[in-house]
Amino acid sequence: MTRSKPRASAVAIGLCILGLGSIAPAVAGGIAEQVRNGISAYSGKHFAAAEKRFAAALAHEPGSPTAALDLGTAQYREGKYRKALSSFRRAATDRLASQRMQELEPYDQGKALAKIGDRAAAGNPAAAVGAYRKSVEAFQRALQVDPH
């Protein structure tokens, strides 16, 4: 076993605990290397590089909800909130998405929508209010799924 595998596993576990991603421990075929590289970039706070790696993983396996969620997480950390929102939705609606991933989706949406509202506040208060309302609705859905 190489030294990078335990580190990648530890980062994946940390991302899951923090609610920042859901890297499957066993990723099939061509996406495994991209996911490992994405985890490494993310753990080094190189979010643009992580985004590229997770996007490449998603290109290898377009139906991977894990790759979509991780892509959204990297996009969120880069401040690309609209793209992150789209990736979070894709992760939750994919036919392979786990129940837990579907449960996390309203929370992730709420975070992204709140940031979209923050950005719109100065230039377009009406758009900000709309984004904040959608954010609150998403957080309410998240509380219905998991009140803790």
C-alpha positions in Angstrom: 0.0 0.0 0.0 1.4 3.4 -0.9 1.6 6.3 1.4 -0.9 8.3 -0.8 -3.8 5.9 -0.4 -4.1 6.3 3.4 -3.9 10.1 3.0 -6.6 10.0 0.4 -8.8 7.9 2.6 -8.2 10.2 5.5 -9.1 13.3 3.4 -12.2 11.6 2.1 -13.3 10.7 5.6 -12.7 14.3 6.7 -14.6 15.7 3.8 -17.6 13.4 4.6 -17.5 14.4 8.3 -17.4 18.0 7.5 -20.2 17.6 5.0 -17.9 18.8 2.3 -18.0 15.8 0.0 -18.7 12.2 -0.3 -15.8 10.4 -1.9 -16.6 6.7 -2.2 -13.7 4.5 -0.9 -13.8 2.4 -4.0 -14.2 4.3 -7.3 -14.3 2.3 -10.5 -11.9 2.5 -13.4 -10.9 5.9 -15.0 -12.3 8.2 -12.4 -10.3 6.8 -9.5 -7.2 8.7 -10.4 -9.1 11.9 -11.0 -10.9 11.6 -7.7 -7.7 11.0 -5.8 -6.1 14.0 -7.5 -9.2 16.1 -6.7 -9.0 15.1 -3.1 -5.3 15.9 -3.0 -5.9 19.3 -4.6 -8.9 20.0 -2.3 -7.0 19.1 0.9 -4.2 21.5 -0.3 -6.8 24.2 -0.7 -6.2 24.2 -4.5 -9.9 24.4 -5.3 -9.6 25.3 -9.0 -7.4 22.3 -9.5 -9.8 20.1 -7.5 -12.7 21.4 -9.6 -10.9 20.4 -12.8 -10.1 16.9 -11.4 -13.7 16.3 -10.2 -15.0 17.6 -13.6 -12.7 15.1 -15.3 -14.0 12.3 -13.1 -17.6 13.3 -14.0 -16.6 13.3 -17.7 -15.4 9.7 -17.2 -18.5 8.7 -15.4 -21.3 11.2 -16.1 -23.7 9.3 -13.8 -21.6 9.6 -10.7 -23.4 11.5 -8.0 -20.2 11.4 -5.9 -18.2 13.2 -8.6 -21.0 15.7 -9.1 -21.2 16.4 -5.3 -17.4 16.8 -5.0 -17.4 19.0 -8.1 -20.1 21.2 -6.5 -18.1 21.3 -3.2 -15.0 22.6 -5.1 -17.0 25.1 -7.0 -18.6 26.4 -3.8 -15.2 26.9 -2.2 -14.1 28.8 -5.3 -17.1 31.1 -5.0 -18.8 29.7 -8.1 -22.1 29.4 -6.2 -24.5 29.0 -9.3 -22.3 26.3 -10.7 -22.1 24.6 -7.3 -25.9 24.8 -7.0 -26.2 23.0 -10.3 -23.7 20.3 -9.3 -25.4 19.7 -6.0 -28.8 19.3 -7.7 -27.2 16.9 -10.2 -25.7 14.8 -7.5 -29.0 14.5 -5.7 -31.2 13.7 -8.7 -28.9 11.2 -10.3 -30.3 7.7 -10.4 -27.3 6.4 -8.4 -27.5 8.9 -5.6 -27.6 7.5 -2.2 -30.3 8.4 0.3 -27.8 10.3 2.4 -26.7 12.3 -0.7 -30.3 13.2 -1.4 -30.7 14.2 2.2 -27.7 16.6 2.0 -28.8 18.3 -1.2 -31.3 20.8 0.4 -28.6 21.9 2.8 -26.0 22.3 0.1 -28.6 24.2 -2.0 -29.4 26.5 0.9 -25.7 27.4 1.4 -25.2 28.1 -2.3 -28.4 30.2 -2.6 -27.5 32.2 0.5 -24.1 33.1 -1.1 -25.9 34.0 -4.4 -28.1 36.3 -2.4 -25.1 37.8 -0.7 -23.5 38.6 -4.1 -26.7 40.1 -5.5 -27.5 42.3 -2.4 -25.5 45.3 -3.5 -26.5 45.5 -7.1 -29.9 43.9 -7.2 -31.8 43.8 -3.9 -34.9 42.1 -5.4 -32.7 39.2 -6.7 -31.0 39.0 -3.3 -34.4 38.7 -1.5 -35.5 36.0 -4.0 -32.3 34.0 -3.5 -32.6 34.4 0.3 -36.2 33.1 0.2 -35.1 30.1 -1.8 -32.3 29.5 0.6 -34.6 29.5 3.6 -36.9 27.1 1.8 -34.0 24.8 1.1 -32.9 24.9 4.7 -36.5 24.2 5.8 -36.5 21.1 3.6 -33.1 20.1 5.1 -34.6 20.3 8.6 -37.5 18.2 7.6 -35.1 15.5 6.4 -32.8 15.8 9.4 -33.9 18.0 12.3 -30.6 17.5 14.1 
